[in-house]
Amino acid sequence: MTPTILDGVAVAAVDAAGTEHAVGHVVIEDGRITTVGPGQAPRPTGPHTWVDGSGCLVTPGLVNTHHHLYQWATRGLAQDATLFEWLTTLYPVWRGLDAGITHAAASAGLAKLATTGCTTAADHHYVFPREGGDQFAALVEAGRRVGVRLHAVRGSMDRGRSHGGLPPDNLVEDTEAALIATEQAVNDHHDTSPDALVRVAVGPCSPFSVSAELMVGAAELARAKGVRLHTHLAETVDEEEQCLAEYGCTPTEYAERLGWLGDDVWLAHTVHLSPEAVKRVGATGTGSAHCPTSNGRLGTGIAPVRDLLDAGAPVGLGVDGAASNEAGGLVEELHQALLQARQRGGPRALTAREALWLGTMGGARCLGREAEIGSIEPGKLADLAVWRLDGLDHAGIEDPVAALVLGPRPRLKLLLVGGRTVVEDGELRTASETDLARDLRAAAERLKGTR
């Protein structure tokens, strides 16, 4: 690849020093960042690609730490339901999932993420109907089709209604079969290389749909394989009440009892944490995927993000499944995270730069990739988002980071993954958006027709 120079651009590096340049440059070679600095870049004499970044801000590519991409096929349902009502309404629909539907939904969802600044996405896929085909492979192929980095979480459920769980019995797996399939997913798809496009994590769904045996077995499997662990935890008051009634402890205490706190774990939501639980999450280095829009859509509450950050926990942002966040974009979550933190703790609870950190370095820490992505530093992968801030929407906002976080969603001038163009001038370049929309409509109609 010839060198690429982003020139005359405002830079928010999101590094440990908080480096920013009102006018600066970034140089990329062989998929990695080689130079970041103020002012104009020196023009090389050899072949190169020069990008005029005037009127733009470059940030690290955003990192989505929690999603359910298959849900793009079931947007707009159960609009006024609690989480448990929402799940019991949708599980019968999701029973009709197959590999083709999952691929179409995941491709569309990843395209939306890319056009809203996302270069790395974690997807938690935990629904495997018996006649659904190889849905995990379909998910992985969607990541390759769109061209973003994918952390594919092989989820599982083994606790159906007859055993006190929420999912229908015909939608859960046998415990041993789930562990075998999870190990196979790691063997088939996990890439350990520093510039990996696909990594696999282990992710039993939640305490109310998974047995203790599966939680423990999954943690042991993940650690034997050297991959990360992910699950939902402490999302609702209902979950806490059920956990106290069944196990005599809070969800966080239950997770720790089963070996599910640690610096190789990140948890989705963590809305209902006591001060003691916040301290344990921080002390163990356990990550949190904060999903502000989804939590607002389902009315589950506001996560204690400020407290978690102060306790030392890695906190990233998640879009969550599009059936509980129909917009499906990632840059909007910067804004929502700031608003929710301030609703909970006042106007100083989260700054614009801290919101950007959540969406970049915070997410990279949750996924164990802070050495590779999440900031603009020499040697790191060239996963970059270049945002246009020179139009009417942001005119007069002198601080470009404030414009990004507080203003309307900017249009992307460029999204690079490993130096390769994925989005240019707001449009996906790796796949046809028309084809993606057509495939999604057909998949959604087919899935909803199975109800």
N, C-alpha and C positions, 0 to 999 in steps of 0.2 A: 504494500500500500504506500502510495506517495504521502508525504507529510501533509497534514491539514492545519491551517492557521486560522484560529478565530481571533479577529483583530478589531480593535476599537470598541470592545465590549465591556460593560460593567461586569465585574467578577465577584461572586460570593462563594468563596472556596469551602466554607463550612469545615475548615481544619481546626486543630486545637488552638491555634493562635487567633482565630476569627478573622483571617486575612480577607480583605476586600479591596477592590480597586474600582474607582469611579470610571476610569478608562483603562483597560488592560488588554491582555492577550493570553491565549492558551495555545500551545503547540502540541500536536498529536503525531506520533509516529508508531507504526506497527501496532496499532490498537491501544497504545498507552499514552498517558500524558507525559511529555518530556519537559515542558517549560510552562510556568505560570508567572506572570509579572505585570508590572504597571506599564502604561504607555503603549506605543505602537510596537509591534513585533518586527524584528529585522526580516526582510524578505530573502529567502534562500535563492541561490542562483539556479538550482536544479528544478525538476518538475515538482509541483506542489499544488494544493488546493487552498485558495485564499477565500475566507468568508468575511464579508463586511458585517461586523457586529454592532455598528452604530445604532443607538436607540434600543439596544437589547441588553438583557441580563443573562449571564451564563451561571448555572448552578449545577451541582451534581445531579445526575439523573435521580428521580424519586424512586423510593423503595416501598413497595406495597407488602406489608407483612401478614395480611390475612384476607382471604377471598374464598368464595365458592363459585367458580366460574360456570359450572353447570346451571346455576340459577338464572343465567341470562335468558334461559328458555321459559322462565316462569315469573317474569316481572309483572307487577301490578295486581297480584292476588293477595287475599287476606290483608286488606289495606288498613284495617283498624283493630288488629288483633294483638294480644300480648304474645310474647315469645312462644310459650307453650301452645297457645291457640294457633299461632301461625304455623308451628311445626306440625301439629296434628292435622291441619288443613292441607299442608303441602306434601307430607310424606306419601299419601296415596297417589299424588300426581308424579312424584319423583320415582315411584315404583316403575314407571314406564320408560325410564332412561335407558339408552343404549349408547354404544360407542359413537355412532354417527351424530346423535343429538348432542352428546357431550363435546365432541370435536367442534361442531358448529357453534355451540354456545361459548365454549372456551376461546375459540378464535375471535369471535365478536367482542367478548369481554376484554381480551388482551389488546385488541386493536383500540378499544376505547381507552384503556389504561395508557397505551403508548401515546395517543394523541393528547393526553393530559399529563405528559411529562414522565411517565413511569418507564424505567429501564430494567427493573428487577421486580418480579411479582411472585409471592408465595401463594399457592392455591391449595386449599384443604379439601380434598375429594374423599368423601366417606360413604357415598351411596353406591352400592354395587348390586343391582338386581341380578337374580340368578341367570337370566337370559340376556344380560346386557352387553355381552362381549367384553373386549379388552378396553375398558374405559380409561384406565390409567395411561396406556399407550396412546390413546386418542388425545388425551390431555397434553402429553409430552409433545406430540406431533403439532398440536396447535401452537405451542410455544415456539417451535422451530419455524412454523409458517409465518408467524408475526415477527419474529426476530428479537424478542426480548429475553432476558434471563429469567428462567423459571425455577422456583423452588417448589417442586411438586410434593405435596404432603400426602402420603398414602394413609388415608383415614380408615376407620373401621367402626362398626357397631355390632355388638353381640347380645344386647339386652333388649329384647322385644317387650311388648305389652304384657305378655304372660309372665314375665319376670320383673314387672314393675317399671319397665322402661317406657319411653314415648313412642318409638318406631313400631310399626306393625311387625309381627313376627316374621312375615315373609320378606322383610326388607333387611333383616340382620343376617350376619354371618356366624358360622360356628367359630368358637374362639380359636381353636387350633388352625382352622382353615384361614382365618384372618391373619394370623401370625405368619403362616407359610406364604400367603400371597404378598404380605408386606415385605418379607425378606426377598422374595422374587423381584419385587419392584425395585428394591435397592440394588440387587445384583444386575438387573437389566438396564437401569437408567441413571444411576448415580455417577457423576463425574467428579473426581477429586482434583482435577487440574485447576490452577488459580483463575484461569479465564473461562471456567465452565459455564456453558449456557444452561445446563440442566443439573440440578442437584435434587436429591430425594431426602425427605424427612419422614419420621414415623409419627402418626397422629390419630390415636383413638379419639372418637368424636367428643365425648363429654361424660361427666360422671353419671348423668341420668340416661345415657344410652349405651354405656359400656360397663362390663363387669370389672371388679377389682382384679380378677385374674388376667384379663386382657390388658389393663393398665400396667400391671407389674411386668407381664411378659413383653409388652411393647417396649417399655423402658429398658429392659435387659437386652432385647434385640437391638435397639438403637445404639446402645453403648458398645455392644459387641461389634457392631458394624461401623462405629465411628461417625454416626449421623446424628442430626439434631431431633429433638422431640417437640411436639406441638399439640395443644388441645384447647378446648374452650374451658374457661373457669370463671366463676363468680360473676356471671353475666346478669342474673336476676335475683330478686328476693325469693322467688319460688324455688330456685336452685338451692339457696342457703337453707330454707326451711326444710326441703326434702333431705338435704345432707345431714342436718342436725337430727332429723327424725330417724333416719336409717343408720347413720354411723356415729351419732353422738359427737360430731365435730363440724367445724366450718369447712367449706370447700378447700380453702388454702391448707388447713390442717390435714384434710384428707389427702390432698395432693402430696404433701410432704411425707405423710405416712407411707404412700405408695412409691416414693422415690421420684416424684415429679416436680421437685424444685431443684434448680442448679443452673450453672452458666451454659449448659447445653440445651436448655428448655426456654421456649417462649410461649406465653399463654395469651389467648384471645380474650379481650374485653376487660377482665379484672375490674369490673365496675364496683362491686360490693366487697370492699376490703376494709377490715378494721385497721386501726393504727398499728396493731401488733402484726397483722398480716402484711401490711406495707413494709414494715421493717424486715420481716422474714424474706419477702420477695427481693428487697434490695440487698440484704446481707448475703443471699445465696447467688446473686447475679442473674436471677431469673428475669427473662424479658417479658414485656407486655406489648401486645398489639392493640393499640387504641383505635376504636372504630366509631368516631363521634356521630357521623350521619346515621349509620345503622342503629346505634343505640338511641338516637333521637327518634328515628322512624318507629321503632318498637317500644319506645317509652321506658327503656330499662334503667335509665339513670345516667349519671355523669361520672366517668372514671376519675380517680384521684391522681391525675397526671402530675401535678406539681409535687405532691407528696412522694410519689414514686421516684421522680427525678431527684428530689432532695435525699431520698434514701439510697441512691446510687443504682437504681434499676435501669437497665436499657429499656427505653420506650420508643416504639415505632408507630407508624400509622397504618391502618388497614381500611380498605374500602368496604370489605365484607361482601357477602353475596348480593347480587343485583336484585334478588327477590326481597331484600330489606334495605336496599340502597339503589333505587332504580336509575339514578344518574350514572353511577358506575365509574366516575372519574376520580383521579387521585389528587390533583392539585387543589381541588375544592376542600379536601380534608385538612389542609394546612389552615385554612380560614376557619373551618368548623372546630378544629381542635383549639384554636385560640379563643374563639367565642365561648366554647363550653368551659374551658379552664377559667375564664374570667367570670362566667355565670356562677361558678362554684366558689372562686377565691378572690374575686375583685380584679381591677384593671391591671394589676402588676403580677397576676398569677402566671402569665405566659407572655413572652415577648414575641414579636414577629420573627426574630432570628432563632428563638427557641423552637417555634413552630416549624421553621425550615429545617432545623436540626432533627426534629422528630421524623420528618419526611425523608431524610437522607442518611446521616450518620447514625441516628437512633435506630432506623430500620436495618442498616447494615450490621449494627451490633447484635440486634435480635437474631439475624440470620447467620451470624458468625463470619461475616465477610468484611469487617471493618478495615482489614489490611488491603483489600482489593477495590472496594467501591465506597461511596458515601461522602467523599470529599474530593476536591480538585487539588491534587498534589502530584508532583513528579513521581513516576513509577506506578501510579495507580491506573486501573483500566479506564479507558476514555469513554465512560458512560456519562453523557452530558446532555443537559437540556438548555436550549437557547430560547429565551422568552422575548417576544416583541412587546415593548412598553412604550412605543412612540406614537400610539394612536390616541383617539379621543378618550378611551376608557381610563387611561392612566396619565393623561396630560396634567401637569402641575404637581404630581407627587414626586418630590425630589429624591426621596430615598427609594431605590429600586427594590429592595427587599420588602419594604412596606407596601409598595405597589403590587408586588407578587402576592403577598399574603393577605393584605387588607382589601385590595381592589378587586374588580371583576376578573374572572379567569382569563389570563392572557392567551394569545395565539402562539403556538410554537413556530419559531423560525426553523428550528432544527432539533432533532433528537438523534443522538449517536449512541450506539451500543458497541463497545469495543472499537470505536472509530468509524463504524459502518452506519450509514444513514438509514434510519427507520421511519422518521417523519420529517418532511420538508414542507415549509410554508403551510403548516397546519394539516397536511394530507399524508396519510399512510403511504409509504413507498414500497413496502414489502409484499403487500397483497391488495387486491381490489376491494375497496370498501363496499362497492355495489354488490359484489359477489358475496361478501361476508354478511351483508344485510339480508340478501335473498336466502342464503343458507339458514340464517337464524330464523327468519320468518317460517320457513318450511319446517324446521326442527320444532319450533314452538307449537305450531299447529298440530304436528304429529303427536307431540307429547301430551298436549292438552286434550287431544282426541282420545287418549287412552283412559281418561278419567271415567 
